[in-house]
C-alpha cells in the first residue's frame, strides 16, 4: 500500500503492451507483478487458500489485496442496498432550520399605513364615474331576456327549391376505406387456390384410414369421403342437401354428421340411411364438435348461439347458450377433461365445464368457467379457430390479428 500509482483516472488498458502499469511518487515505473500461474495453479489456490474469496486484484498496481473484515462488511451492506456507514441513521428526526426558533419581535417594526383602515380612494373614484355615466344614460342596464319556446319548426322558413335548402338536405356518402398493400401482394403460385382445390374443410376418421372434405360449391359433389389405403374417393350423396358448412365422423360408431345452414343430419354409413335430423334453432351454423363419448354434439352459429344436443334425449337442443356478443367461428371439445370452448368475433374464447354422466337419467351439467381475451378484432373478425391440447388442459386459439395464442 506504500506504492501509489500517479497515472490518474485513465483506462488501464493503455498499459497492456508495456511491462509497467504507471509511475510512483518519485516518477519511477511500477512494474507489473510476475504472473506465471496456469488454470491448474489457480484452481489449487482457490481450494487451498482460505482467503481466496476476499482477495481482489488492484488494477492500478496489479497486486493482490486482501480485504479486511470491515471492507467485506461494507461490500455486503452495499449489495443489500443499505448505507455504507453502520452508524448512519436514515430515519433521524428532521431539523427545521427556519422556524424552530420563535422570535419575540418582528423582523420589521414599521407601523401600518392609514390606507389600511379607510376605504380605498381609487375605488371611490371609479364608482363615482360609473354612477355619473348611468345617470347621463351612457351606460344602459341589460334588458331581461324574453322566454322563448324550446321547440320550433325546423322547416318553417325553408324553401326546398332554394340552393341553401338543397345544401342542408344533402347527406354525404360514407368515406371509403383507405387502400392498403393487400392488392400489391404477389404470393407464390403454390399459395393461390386453383380450380381443382376449393376445399373448405378436411376432417379425419378416428382410425386414420378415412377422411372427408367439404368443397365450397353448392353442387352434389361438395362432400367427398376418401380412403387412403385404397386411394379412392366416393360421393355419399346423390343430390345436394343444402350448403354444407362442416362434416364430422363419429368417434365410436359408424355415423357421419353433416351440418348445413340450419340442420345437422346424422347418417349411418353401414346402412346408408338418415338416422337423425337435429334442429339447431339457429339461422346459420358455422361449426360443430362431437363429445369424445359420442352422445353429445355442440354447434356454433353466426347469430352468436351455441347449441348443445343430447343424441339420446331429443333432436332439439338440450340447452342454447348465448354467452358471446358476435358470431361464433369455432367450437371444440377436450378429449380427456370435461371442457368445451367456443371462439367468437368479439375477440374472446369462453371455456365451459360440460360434465356428461354415465347415468342416463341424469342430464349433462353445463357451467361457464372462464372468458379468455387476448386477440384484437381486425376487419370485424376476432378469433377464427380454437382447439384443445390432446393431453393437457391447454387451449390454442388463432385470430384475425395474425397471432396464435396458448392459454393454460
N, C-alpha and C positions, 0 to 999 in steps of 0.2 A: 504493500500500500504506500510505500515511500516514493515510488516512482510514479510520476503523473505525466500523462500524455498531453502535450500542449497543442495538438493539431486543431482543436476546436470541434465544433459540431459540423462535421463533414462526413460524407459516406465513406465507410472504411473499405468499401470495395476498390477504392483508388489504390490501395496498398497491396492488392492481391499478388501483383507481379514483382513486388520488392521484398527483400529479406527483412525489412523493418516495418513497424506499424506507426511510427511517429517519432517525436523528439521530446526529451525531458526538459526540466527547467534550465539545465546548463547547455541545452542545444545539442545534446548527444542523441544518437539514434537509439531507439528502443527496439531491439531485435525480437523477432518472433521466437517463441519457445519451440524447441525441437519436439516434433510430434511424429513418432515412428510406430504408433500403435495401429494394428490392424483390427478388423472386426472381432476376431477371437480375443485379443487383449482387452478390447472394450467390454466384451461380454463377461470376461473373468473379473474385471474391475467392478462391473455392475453387481456381480454376485458376491464378491468378497468384501468390497468396501462398504461399510455400513453408512457412510456419509455421502454415498454417490448421489442420492436423491436430492441433497441440498447443495450440491456442487454445481456452479454455473461458470461459464467462460466469459471473461471480460473482453468485449470487442476492442476496447481501446488499447489494452496491453497484451491480449492473447493469453493471459494467465488464468488458471483455475482458482476460483474464490469460493470458499466455504461459507455459506450463510449462517449467521448466528440464530439463536432461538428467537430473539426479538425481530429479526428480519423475516424469519419464516412465519411468525405470528402476524406480522404486518401484511405479508402476501396473502395469508388465509383470510384476513379481515377484508382485504380489498376484493378477493374473489367472491366473498359472501355479500358484497355490496355495502359493507359497513365503513365507518370512518377509520382512518389510519391511527389516530391517537386514541388510546384506550380511555383516557380521562376526559375526552371531549363529550359534552352533553348536548345533543342537538335539540333537546326539549327544555332548555333552561328558560326561566321567565324573561319575557321581553322587557327592555328598559325604554321607557318613554322619555326621550331626551328633551322634549319641548314643553310638556305640560305636567311633568312630575313635581315641579316646584311652583307653588301658588304664590303670586306676588301680592303684596298688600296694596300698593299704589299702582295706578295705571301707567302705561308707558308714556302717554301724553296727557297732561293735565290742562288742556285748553278748554275753556268754558264753551258751552253750546251757544250757537248763534240765535239771534232774535227771531229770524225767519222760521226757526224750527217750532215756534209756539204760536204763530199767527197764520191766517190763510194766505195762500200764495197770491201775490200781486199780479204775476204774469197770467195766471188762470183767470183772475178777475177781469183783466183787460180783454181776454179772448171771449169770455161770456158776455161782456158788455157789447162787443162788436156783433155777436150773433143775435142778441136781443134787438139791437138797433136795425139790423138787416131784416129781421122778421117783421118789425113794426113798419118799415118802409115798403114791405112787400117784395123785397129782393129774394128772400128765401121762403118758399111755399111748402107746407107740410104735404106729405104723401097722401094721395087720395085712397080711400078704402076700396079694396077690390070687390067687384061685383061677383056674386055667386053664380057661376055658370054650370050648366048640367054636365055631368061627367060622360054622357053618351051623346053621340051626334051621328048624323047620316053621312057615311063615307062618300057617297056618290051624289050628294045633293047638288053640288055645283060642278059636276063633272060632265063634260061633253065627250062621249066615246069617239066622236069623229075627229076631235082635235088631235094635234100632234102630241101635246102633253099627255092626253089621256091614253093614247096608244103606247107611249113610252112607259107610263105607270103600269099598264096591264101586261107589259112584256115580262115573261118568265124566262130567265136564261137557262140554256141547256146545261146539264151536269158536265163538268170537265172530265175529259178522258184521262186515263192513267198515263203517266209519262212512259215513253218507250224505254225498255231495258236492253240488256245484252243477250236475251234469250234467242232473238231472231238471228243473231250473228254467230251462234254456236254451231260448229260443224262437227258432229260426232263421227266416229269411225263407222264403217259400213256394218260391222257386226252388232252395233248398238241400235241400228234402225230396224224396227219391225217390218218384215216383208209380208206379202200376201199369204204366205204359207204358214205364218206363225202368229196369228192374232189370238194367242192363248190368254185367257182371263184368270184361270185358276188351275192348279195342279194339286191333287191330294193322293196320298198313298194308302194302300191297304195295310192292315196290321201285320200280315205275314210277309209283305215286301215283294210279292210277285206281281201284283196288280197295282195300277194307278189310273186315276181318271183325270180328264182335262175338260175344261169348260171354255168354249170359244166365245168371241164377242158378238157374233152374228146371231140372228133370230131364226135360223133355219133348223131343220131336223137333225143336223149334224153338229149342233152346238155342244153335245155331251158325248164323249167317247171314252171307252174303257180299254186300256192297253194291258197286255200280258208280256212281261219281259222275257220269260223263259221260251215262249214260242214266237215272240217277235211279231205279234199280230194285234190288230185293233178291231173293235166292233162297236156298232152303234146300237145302244139298248132301246132306243125309241124310234118308232116309225114316223111320228109326226110331232111337231113342236107343242109342248105343254105351256108355252109362255116364255118370257125372257128369264132364263135360268141365271140365278145370282151365284150360287155355290153348291157344291156336292160334297158328300162325306160318306165313308164306309163305316158300318157298324163295327165296333171293336171286337165283338164276340160272335154275333150272329151274321148270317149271310144277307144282311139288309143294306139297302142303298138309299141314302137320304138325298133328295133333290129339292132345293129351296128356290122357289120362284118369287115374284114380287110380293104376293100376299099369302102364299100357301107353302107348306112343306110336305112333300109326298114321300112316303116310305114304301119302297119296292122290295119284294122278295126275289133275290137273284136266282134261287134254285127253282122256285115255282114260276118265275117270270110273271108276276102279277102285282097289282097295287094292294098293299096291306092296310095302310092308314093314310089319311089326309088331314094334316094338322092345320087348324085355323089360327093364324098368328094374331089377328085383330090389329094388324099394323098396315100402314099404307105402302111401305116399300121395305122389304127385307134386305139387309146389307151383308150380314154374316151369320154364321151358325157354328155351334160346337156341341159335341156329344160327351156326356159324362163317361169316365172310364168304365163304370159299371154297365153302361149301355141302356139304362132305363130312363134317363133324363136327358133333355135337349134344351139348349138355350139359343135364342135368336135375337140378334140386334137389328134395329131398323133405323132408317134415316129420319123418322119422326121422333127420335130420342126416346125410344122404348126398348125394354129388354124383357122378352117373354120366356118364362120357364115352363117347360112341358114335362109332365109325368106320363110316360107312354102307357103305364099300367092303369092310369086313373081316367084320363079323358083325352079327347082330341083338341080341346081348347086349353088355353094357358092356365096352368095352376096358379101362377102369380105374374102380374105385369108390373115391372119396376120402372119408375120414371125418375131416376137419380141424376141424369145428365140434362144439360140445357140445350145441347145441339145434337146433331146426327151422330149415331154410333157407327164406327168404322170396323171394329173387330171385337170378337169375344173369344174367350179361351178358358179351358178347364185345366186344373193341375192334375197330374197323373197319380200322385201319391197323397196329397193333402186335400182336405175338403175346402178348396178355394176355387173361385172363378173370378175373372176380371173382364172389364169392358173398357174400350177406348173410344173417345168421342172427339168431335171437332172443337169442343170448348177447351182443349188442351189438358184434360185431366184423364187419369186412369183410376177407376174405382174398383177396389178389391173387396169381394164379399165372401162371407163364410156360407157355404152351401153343404149342409150335412144331410146325407142320404142314409136312412136307417135300413137295416135288414128286415125289420118288422114291416110287413106290407100294410098293416093297419095304421102305421104312423107316417104322417106326411113329412116331406123334406122341410128342413129348417133353413131359412134364408136370412142372413143378418149382414148389413154393410159393415165393413171393418175399417177401411182406410181410403182416403182420397189422395192420390199421388199427383202432384203438379210439378212439371219441370219443362214441358215443351211450350214454346211460344207460338201462338197461332199465326200462320203465314198464308196469305191469299185465301182467307176464310177456311183454311184447313188446319186441323190440330194434330191429334195422334192418329196415325194411319193403321198401325198394326200393333198387336200385343200378344205375347206368348210367355208361358211359364218355363222355368228350368225343369228338366226331366226328374231331378232328384232333390234339389234344394228348394227352399221356399223363396225363390227369387223370381222376379218378373222383368222381362225385357219389353221395351216399347220403342217404336220408331215413329218420328213425327215429320211433318211437312217442313220443319225448320232444318232438316238435313242432319239430325242427330239421332243416335240410338242410345237410350238410357237404361241403366240397370238399377232397379230398386230392390233393396234387401230388407 
